[in-house]
Amino acid sequence: MPFGSNAIRMQALKGVFGDDAVSLGAPATLYIALLRQPSGPGVTLGTEPSSTGNYARVAVSNDYDELSFTAPALTNVHEIRWPQATGLYSITDPLNQWAIYDNNSGGNLIAFGELSPTITVTGAGDEPVIPAGDFDLSMDA
């Protein structure tokens, strides 16, 4: 079932993301995670690496300086860069999902989606990054 018009979908996104949402009680900081969803039917939340290899969620401000809105979607204004890896992550397969949480550990899941292209950490020195404009969250009809 469609979720209304583009204008309604933008209102829904701006109810969770951006300065206006924060003023209404949404988290001021979002934590971006990388995950691995196994192949197969259906869309399910994948598995996040442990802290092995220096993996950690990345904090991003929930504001209009970081997020760009175009009906019915939002994207990142700046690159999202994870800490430099000190070795392999606990998940060595390509990471193919992103997730947004309200905490740097545990917390509430806000949204998740497909990561394209995927990110693979091959060892120490790798710095996973999602380039500016490549993180897409959309509310399609």
For each residue, the residues with C-beta under 8 A, 3 or more apart:
1:
2: 141
3: 8 9 12 139 141
4: 7 8 9 12
5: 8 9
6: 9 10 71 72
7: 4 10 11 71
8: 3 4 5 11 12
9: 3 4 5 6 12 13 71 72 139 141
10: 6 7 13 14 69 71 72
11: 7 8 14 15
12: 3 4 8 9 15 16 139
13: 9 10 16 17 18 69 72 73 74 137 139
14: 10 11 17 18 20 21 69
15: 11 12 21 24 26
16: 12 13 21 26 110 111
17: 13 14 21 26 30 62 67 69 74 137
18: 13 14 21 22 62 63 64 67 69 74
19: 22 23 62 63 64
20: 14 23 24
21: 14 15 16 17 18 24 25 26 62
22: 18 19 25 26 27 28 62 63
23: 19 20
24: 15 20 21
25: 21 22
26: 15 16 17 21 22 62
27: 22 30 62 102 110
28: 22 61 62 63
29: 59 60 61 62
30: 17 27 59 60 61 62 100 101 102 110
31: 57 58 59 60 100 101 102 103 104 107
32: 57 58 60 80 98 99 100 130 135
33: 48 57 98 99 100 101
34: 48 49 55 82 95 97 98 115 119 128
35: 45 46 47 48 95 96 97 98 99 112
36: 46 47 49 91 93 94 95 96 97
37: 43 44 45 46 47 96 97
38: 46
39:
40:
41:
42:
43: 37
44: 37
45: 35 37 97 99 109 112
46: 35 36 37 38 96 97
47: 35 36 37 91
48: 33 34 35 99
49: 34 36 52 53 55 89 90 91 95
50: 55 89 90
51: 54 55 56
52: 49 55 87 88 89 90
53: 49 85 86 87 88 89 90 121 124
54: 51 83 84 85 86 87
55: 34 49 50 51 52 82 83 85 89 90 121
56: 51 82 83 104
57: 31 32 33 101 104 105
58: 31 32 80 81 82
59: 29 30 31 104
60: 29 30 31 32 66 76 80
61: 28 29 30 65 66
62: 17 18 19 21 22 26 27 28 29 30 66 67
63: 18 19 22 28 66 67
64: 18 19 67
65: 61 77
66: 60 61 62 63 76 77 78
67: 17 18 62 63 64 74 75 76 77
68: 74 75 76 77 133
69: 10 13 14 17 18 73 74
70: 73 74 75
71: 6 7 9 10
72: 6 9 10 13 138 139 140 141
73: 13 69 70 136 137 138 139
74: 13 17 18 67 68 69 70 136 137 138
75: 67 68 70 133 134 135 136 137
76: 60 66 67 68 79 80 130 132 133 134 135
77: 65 66 67 68 132 133
78: 66 132
79: 76 129 130 131 132
80: 32 58 60 76 129 130 135
81: 58 127 128 129
82: 34 55 56 58 85 127 128 129
83: 54 55 56 127
84: 54 124 125 126 127
85: 53 54 55 82 88 89 121 123 124 125 126 127 128
86: 53 54 124
87: 52 53 54 123 124
88: 52 53 85 92 121 122 123
89: 49 50 52 53 55 85 92 95 121
90: 49 50 52 53 55
91: 36 47 49 95
92: 88 89 120 121
93: 36 120
94: 36 118 119 120
95: 34 35 36 49 89 91 115 118 119 120 121 128
96: 35 36 37 46 114 115 116 118
97: 34 35 36 37 45 46 112 113 114 115
98: 32 33 34 35 112 113 115 130 135
99: 32 33 35 45 48 109 111 112
100: 30 31 32 33 109 110 111 112 137
101: 30 31 33 57 104 106 107 108 109 110
102: 27 30 31 107 108 110
103: 31 106 107 108
104: 31 56 57 59 101 107
105: 57
106: 101 103
107: 31 101 102 103 104
108: 101 102 103
109: 45 99 100 101 112
110: 16 27 30 100 101 102
111: 16 99 100 137
112: 35 45 97 98 99 100 109
113: 97 98 136 137
114: 96 97
115: 34 95 96 97 98 118 119 130
116: 96 134
117:
118: 94 95 96 115
119: 34 94 95 115 128 129 130
120: 92 93 94 95
121: 53 55 85 88 89 92 95 126 128
122: 88 126
123: 85 87 88 126
124: 53 84 85 86 87
125: 84 85
126: 84 85 121 122 123
127: 81 82 83 84 85
128: 34 81 82 85 95 119 121
129: 79 80 81 82 119
130: 32 76 79 80 98 115 119 134 135
131: 79 134
132: 76 77 78 79
133: 68 75 76 77
134: 75 76 116 130 131
135: 32 75 76 80 98 130
136: 73 74 75 113
137: 13 17 73 74 75 100 111 113
138: 72 73 74
139: 3 9 12 13 72 73
140: 72
141: 2 3 9 72
